[in-house]
């Protein structure tokens, strides 16, 4: 999901905005690659994969250490880049069991979800860049929707409804798509971020993209599950 840790320094020129966009999306791309490396590493280490799967809550808490450190060192180069990559690598390790189960139940689901996520990312980003709409109201709306979605997910985990999982994933795709448009608009249109806030902007886009991928993967895996 997106975060609102941006500084109040506005981008003051087209050159500064272009610098912010170039740095942000370059770092997003590299972070995705690091996440893939993290997942590949975990999938190659059976003991680590089982440990993450069996102690998922503890593994999830480990993510916040590099994330918080990266946020606090957002303007301290190269420490901010290193911490961002550590965060992305740990994310890859965390989602490895999800990828393993999805691929086992529905071969090809991970690649299909990846391609769909890439296509959606391109379309949504282009819409946010080309549209002249003011998306400032979308943030609060979709963040509230995300909170409701988290509560619904916890309830569904307790009741174990397959139909509920499909609906939650579908709504999750819509919510993360909305947040991706909103966070992209904040980078390219709103002037919320300064040109040195690329790590803050990267984390927002990266988390939107990652969660969008996971929700799409859930839909693809559920829809093509082997009987």
Backbone torsions as a table, in degrees:
resi	resn	phi	psi	omega
1	UNK	NA	164.6	-178.5
2	UNK	-83.1	154.2	178.2
3	UNK	-119.9	158.5	-179.0
4	UNK	-119.2	59.3	-178.7
5	UNK	-101.7	15.2	-175.7
6	UNK	-67.6	149.4	175.4
7	UNK	-74.5	170.6	-178.2
8	UNK	-92.2	6.5	179.5
9	UNK	-79.6	116.8	-176.9
10	UNK	-83.6	151.1	173.6
11	UNK	-70.3	125.8	-170.2
12	UNK	-102.4	-4.6	179.7
13	UNK	-153.1	164.1	177.9
14	UNK	-62.5	-34.8	179.1
15	UNK	-65.2	-42.3	179.0
16	UNK	-66.2	-39.2	178.4
17	UNK	-64.7	-41.9	179.1
18	UNK	-63.7	-38.4	177.4
19	UNK	-63.7	-43.6	178.5
20	UNK	-61.1	-47.0	-178.3
21	UNK	-63.5	-44.9	-179.3
22	UNK	-62.1	-45.9	-179.6
23	UNK	-66.7	-42.7	-176.9
24	UNK	-63.4	-52.6	-174.1
25	UNK	-75.7	-25.8	171.5
26	UNK	-65.1	-42.4	179.8
27	UNK	-71.4	-34.9	175.6
28	UNK	-61.2	-46.5	-179.8
29	UNK	-60.0	-46.9	-179.8
30	UNK	-66.0	-37.1	179.2
31	UNK	-64.3	-37.9	176.9
32	UNK	-63.7	-41.9	177.6
33	UNK	-62.7	-41.1	178.5
34	UNK	-65.2	-37.7	176.5
35	UNK	-62.4	-41.5	176.9
36	UNK	-62.4	-39.5	176.6
37	UNK	-64.3	-41.3	178.3
38	UNK	-61.5	-42.1	178.7
39	UNK	-66.7	-43.1	179.4
40	UNK	-62.5	-39.5	178.6
41	UNK	-63.7	-46.7	-179.3
42	UNK	-64.6	-38.5	179.9
43	UNK	-68.1	-22.4	178.9
44	UNK	-88.9	-7.6	-179.5
45	UNK	-117.1	95.6	-173.7
46	UNK	-58.4	-39.5	-179.7
47	UNK	-63.9	-43.9	178.6
48	UNK	-65.1	-41.6	-179.9
49	UNK	-60.9	-43.9	179.5
50	UNK	-68.8	-37.1	179.2
51	UNK	-63.6	-42.5	178.9
52	UNK	-66.0	-42.3	-178.9
53	UNK	-65.9	-38.3	-176.9
54	UNK	-81.9	-22.1	-178.8
55	UNK	-129.3	54.9	-171.9
56	UNK	-64.9	-36.0	-178.8
57	UNK	-65.7	-45.0	178.4
58	UNK	-63.3	-42.4	178.9
59	UNK	-62.8	-37.7	178.9
60	UNK	-64.2	-39.2	179.9
61	UNK	-65.1	-29.3	179.8
62	UNK	-64.8	-23.0	-179.2
63	UNK	-65.0	-35.3	-172.0
64	UNK	-69.1	-22.9	-179.9
65	UNK	-63.8	-58.7	178.6
66	UNK	-66.9	-29.8	179.2
67	UNK	-63.6	-49.6	179.8
68	UNK	-64.2	-40.4	179.2
69	UNK	-64.8	-39.5	177.9
70	UNK	-65.0	-39.0	178.5
71	UNK	-64.7	-42.1	-178.0
72	UNK	-72.0	-28.3	179.7
73	UNK	-103.1	29.6	-172.2
74	UNK	-57.8	-28.3	-177.0
75	UNK	-111.2	12.7	-177.2
76	UNK	-104.5	85.1	179.7
77	UNK	-79.3	137.9	4.4
78	UNK	-95.0	6.3	-178.0
79	UNK	-58.4	-37.6	-179.1
80	UNK	-63.6	-38.4	179.2
81	UNK	-68.1	-45.0	-178.9
82	UNK	-60.6	-45.8	-179.1
83	UNK	-66.7	-35.6	176.5
84	UNK	-63.3	-41.1	178.6
85	UNK	-69.0	-36.3	175.9
86	UNK	-62.0	-44.5	177.8
87	UNK	-59.7	-45.2	-179.3
88	UNK	-65.1	-38.4	179.4
89	UNK	-65.5	-44.6	179.0
90	UNK	-63.5	-37.5	175.7
91	UNK	-59.8	-41.8	178.5
92	UNK	-62.0	-41.4	177.4
93	UNK	-63.6	-40.9	-177.5
94	UNK	-64.5	-40.8	-176.3
95	UNK	-86.1	-4.2	-178.6
96	UNK	-55.6	-45.3	178.3
97	UNK	-61.5	-34.9	177.9
98	UNK	-64.3	-43.7	178.7
99	UNK	-64.2	-40.1	-179.3
100	UNK	-62.3	-47.1	-179.0
101	UNK	-66.2	-43.8	-179.3
102	UNK	-61.7	-43.0	-178.8
103	UNK	-71.1	-34.4	178.4
104	UNK	-67.3	-42.7	-178.0
105	UNK	-76.8	-30.7	-177.1
106	UNK	-144.8	86.8	-178.1
107	UNK	-53.3	132.0	-179.3
108	UNK	91.5	-5.5	-176.5
109	UNK	-64.8	-38.6	-177.7
110	UNK	-65.0	-45.5	179.0
111	UNK	-64.8	-40.4	179.6
112	UNK	-65.1	-43.5	178.6
113	UNK	-64.6	-37.7	178.0
114	UNK	-62.2	-44.3	179.4
115	UNK	-66.3	-40.9	178.4
116	UNK	-64.8	-39.2	179.0
117	UNK	-65.7	-42.6	178.8
118	UNK	-61.2	-43.5	179.2
119	UNK	-64.6	-44.5	179.5
120	UNK	-64.1	-39.8	178.4
121	UNK	-59.9	-43.9	179.3
122	UNK	-64.2	-46.0	-178.1
123	UNK	-65.9	-46.5	-177.3
124	UNK	-67.3	-40.0	178.7
125	UNK	-65.0	-42.8	178.7
126	UNK	-62.9	-40.0	178.3
127	UNK	-62.2	-44.0	-179.7
128	UNK	-65.3	-36.1	-178.5
129	UNK	-74.9	-43.6	-173.7
130	UNK	-81.7	-29.7	-177.5
131	UNK	-70.5	144.4	176.7
132	UNK	-99.5	11.8	179.4
133	UNK	-72.2	155.1	173.8
134	UNK	-94.3	111.2	-176.5
135	UNK	-96.2	16.1	-175.2
136	UNK	-60.7	-30.7	-178.6
137	UNK	-77.1	-15.3	-176.6
138	UNK	-68.9	-31.4	-175.3
139	UNK	-57.4	-57.0	-178.2
140	UNK	-61.7	-41.6	-177.9
141	UNK	-61.2	-49.1	-176.1
142	UNK	-77.5	-27.7	175.8
143	UNK	-68.2	-40.9	174.5
144	UNK	-61.6	-42.0	177.3
145	UNK	-61.4	-36.3	179.0
146	UNK	-66.9	-40.4	177.9
147	UNK	-62.3	-44.7	178.3
148	UNK	-62.2	-39.1	179.6
149	UNK	-63.9	-40.4	178.6
150	UNK	-62.8	-43.4	177.9
151	UNK	-62.4	-44.0	179.3
152	UNK	-63.4	-37.3	179.0
153	UNK	-65.0	-41.1	178.4
154	UNK	-64.6	-41.3	178.3
155	UNK	-65.9	-40.4	-179.7
156	UNK	-68.4	-32.3	176.4
157	UNK	-63.5	-32.0	179.7
158	UNK	-75.9	-43.1	-176.7
159	UNK	-87.0	-23.4	175.7
160	UNK	65.9	49.1	179.3
161	UNK	-93.6	122.3	179.0
162	UNK	-66.3	-42.1	178.2
163	UNK	-63.9	-38.1	178.0
164	UNK	-63.3	-37.3	178.9
165	UNK	-63.3	-40.4	179.2
166	UNK	-64.8	-45.4	179.6
167	UNK	-64.3	-41.3	179.1
168	UNK	-63.0	-41.4	178.9
169	UNK	-65.7	-41.6	180.0
170	UNK	-64.1	-44.3	178.1
171	UNK	-67.1	-36.1	177.5
172	UNK	-60.7	-39.6	176.9
173	UNK	-61.0	-43.1	-179.9
174	UNK	-65.0	-43.6	-178.2
175	UNK	-66.3	-45.6	-179.4
176	UNK	-68.2	-30.9	174.9
177	UNK	-64.4	-43.4	177.9
178	UNK	-63.4	-41.9	179.0
179	UNK	-67.4	-34.0	177.8
180	UNK	-65.3	-42.8	176.3
181	UNK	-62.1	-45.3	-178.8
182	UNK	-62.3	-47.2	-178.1
183	UNK	-68.7	-35.0	175.7
184	UNK	-65.3	-43.4	178.0
185	UNK	-60.2	-39.1	178.6
186	UNK	-62.4	-33.0	-179.1
187	UNK	-76.4	-47.1	-170.3
188	UNK	-95.5	-16.0	-173.7
189	UNK	-125.5	-39.6	-166.1
190	UNK	-78.6	-25.7	-175.7
191	UNK	76.6	18.5	178.6
192	UNK	-69.3	-39.9	-175.9
193	UNK	-94.6	145.5	169.0
194	UNK	-89.3	168.4	-175.1
195	UNK	-66.2	-18.9	178.3
196	UNK	-95.0	6.6	179.8
197	UNK	-95.3	27.0	-174.3
198	UNK	-65.1	-31.2	178.2
199	UNK	-68.1	-42.3	177.7
200	UNK	-62.0	-43.9	179.0
201	UNK	-67.0	-38.6	-179.9
202	UNK	-61.6	-45.0	-178.6
203	UNK	-60.3	-41.7	179.6
204	UNK	-62.5	-50.1	-179.0
205	UNK	-66.2	-41.4	-178.9
206	UNK	-60.2	-46.3	-178.6
207	UNK	-68.2	-37.6	174.8
208	UNK	-59.8	-46.5	-177.4
209	UNK	-65.3	-44.4	-178.9
210	UNK	-63.4	-46.9	-179.8
211	UNK	-67.3	-35.0	175.0
212	UNK	-61.3	-43.8	178.4
213	UNK	-60.9	-43.7	-177.8
214	UNK	-66.3	-38.7	177.7
215	UNK	-68.7	-40.4	176.9
216	UNK	-64.6	-40.8	178.3
217	UNK	-60.4	-40.3	178.4
218	UNK	-62.2	-40.3	178.5
219	UNK	-68.9	-46.2	-178.4
220	UNK	-64.9	-44.2	179.5
221	UNK	-65.5	-39.0	179.7
222	UNK	-70.9	-35.9	-177.4
223	UNK	-76.5	-21.0	-177.3
224	UNK	-118.4	22.0	-177.2
225	UNK	-64.4	135.1	179.6
226	UNK	-71.8	137.4	179.6
227	UNK	-80.1	NA	NA
